[in-house]
Structure formats: C-alpha cells, structure tokens
Amino acid sequence: MEHEFRRAAEARGTRARALSLLRAPLRKMRNSKRQDPVEEVLASLIALHPEVDRAGQNEAISKALAHRSFRVVAKAARLAGERSLHERIPDLLAAWPRFLEDGAKQDPQCLAKAAITSALLALECDEVRFWLAGIRCVQPEPSWGRAVDTAVDVRCNCAMGLVNTRHSRATIELTALLNDPERGVRAGAARAISCGDPDQAEALLRFKVLVGDEDAEVLGACFTALLAIAPEESLPLIATRLSDGDEAVRDLAALALGESRLPQAFDHLLAAWSSAYLSAGQRTVIARAAALLRSEAAFDWLVGIIEKGRTEDATIAADALSVYERNTKLMERVKAAKAARSGR
C-alpha cells in the first residue's frame, strides 16, 4: 500500500513539473510583452494628444526619432508631419541614415524611410542633397518568385520633395525615374515632373507619351500631367490615344480629357463615341468622362441619350450622371428624360 502511495505521489510531482515547464514560456511571453520597450514607446506616442503643448510634443517626438526601432521612428515621423512640427526636420534627417545599411533587416518594407520622407515632404524640407540621395534609394526584399523593391514610395516622395525645392536641375535629375523598373515610380515621377518647370516638364512628358510605356498607369499619369501644365497644346495629343490599341490606355485618355474640364475635349469624346466598333465598356468610360466635364453641352448630350438613345446607352448615360445626385436641377432633367422615354 505504502509503495502505491509513493508511486502516485511521484506521478503527481512529475505532472506538476511538466505543467510548470509548459507554463513557463507562456509566462515569459506575457511578461516580455508587458515589458517590451518598443510597445511602451509606441503606446506613449499613440497617447500623445494633439492638444499637448508644442514643447511637450516636440520633446516626445524628438526622443522617439532617435529610437533604434523602425516602428517607433515611423510613428514619430508621421506625427511630426501631421502636426507640422518643423522643428523636427533636423531629427528626421538624422534618423534617415540609420535605416539605409542592411535596410531589409533594419527597416523592413521601408516603413521608417517612407514615413521620414513623407514627413519631410509635408514639412517642406529644402535639403536638396537629401532628396537627391532619396530618389536613388532602392531596397530589394525577398518575396515569392523574385525580390520586391519596397522603396517605391520613398523614391516618389523624394521626387516631389526635390521639385518643391525649386532646384534648377530637378527635372533633369528626375528623368531617369521615368525609366525606373517600378511602374509606381514612373507614374510618381510624371506627377512630380509636372510640378516643376512647365516648359521642361511638357517636353519630357510629351516625349514619354510618344515613346510609350508598358504600363497604362504611367501613361495615364502623363496624360493628366500634360493637360494640367499645357492643356490646349496637349489636348490633340491625348485625344489620339482614344483610339489606342490598348483598352486601358484608351480609358485613361478619356478620363484625363474629362477631368481636364476643357470645353474642346467634348468634341473628341463625341467623335470617339460615334465609332462603330465601340464596346459597351468603352462607351461607359466615355460617358463618365463626358460627365466629368461638367459642361452644359455634355449634360445635354447625356440627358438626350437617356431620353432617345438605345436602351443600353440610356442606362450607361444615367449611371454616368448618377454621381451628381445632389444636383437637384440635373436630377429633375434625368427624371423627365426617363419619363419621356417610357411614354414613347
């Protein structure tokens, strides 16, 4: 009997030790989470109310920008930009180099670098050398199939930052980005270039449109930029793309014309609509582009289609005008056109 009691006690002790060994890592994980300095600093930044006096905000954010963690620096940089803390520009510039070497490990996904450049852009930093270095920042990181460059937003931010400095060679420096391997950078470069010297920008963007790009998004950015900086001169060039062999390019050209709100753009959209080979999808885009013009001529045309056009086209026109549901006068015209159509 005594022997059985001893064996039972030993078994209970073994189970207790086993449970203790299992619980130890859990306790350690809970304790480490509570004591994680990165989480503590992030929590303090999240709790930093905008109404805290400027000196207090500057002190907390300055300290956070010197932190080793990319997450902390990213959060602090965002706050500095959002709260217009121009005093923190030196700290933002000082934080940047720490995340360049071994970037994939020190700053995965370029979270800190993207936040820093975004903040400096918002704060209108005029350090030309910084922006020049930033447009060359590349950070490949392993992914399925091939490495992915995670510094796209960084280069786009720096391109716009460089243009904002009014640096005399900004457009020239950004020319290479129009041939960047990443489509997002090429499109971002087009937008940045359009904010620089108008003559240089028009020549460069026009050339880009003429030589083309493998991605329609890039050409779309060029269309919009050209119609902003040289509207009347660029209109005929963009209109030629309404018959492009790439449907995405055709659609982006139509929408760029609509967003330009140029009265002359309506004639080009009408000409494209009359094509015998236009698909329903293309007619939908052209109708939406016409609605974007917000001209009486475009509204009259779309209302006329609702009243007298083919059933399919009437639906397309009504959908294009639906974005103006708060325009009571226009909606009354649409309603009357639908009534007249049903009464035919």
Secondary structure, DSSP 8 states (H G I E B T S, - for coil): -HHHHHHHHHHHHHHHHHHHHHHHHHHHHHHHHHH-HHHHHHHHHHT--TTS-HHHHHHHHHHHHT-S-HHHHHHHHHHHHHTT-GGGHHHHHHHGGGGTTTHHHHSGGGHHHHHHHHHHHHTT---HHHHHHHTT---EE--SSS-EE--HHHHHHHHHHHHHTT-TTHHHHHGGGGG-SSHHHHHHHHHHHTTS-HHHHHHHHHHHHHH--SSHHHHHHHHHHHHHHSHHHHHHHHHHGGG-SSHHHHHHHHHHHHHHT-TTHHHHHHHHHT-TT--HHHHHHHHHHHHHH--HHHHHHHHHHHHHS-HHHHHHHHHHHGGGTT-HHHHHHHHHHHHHHHT-
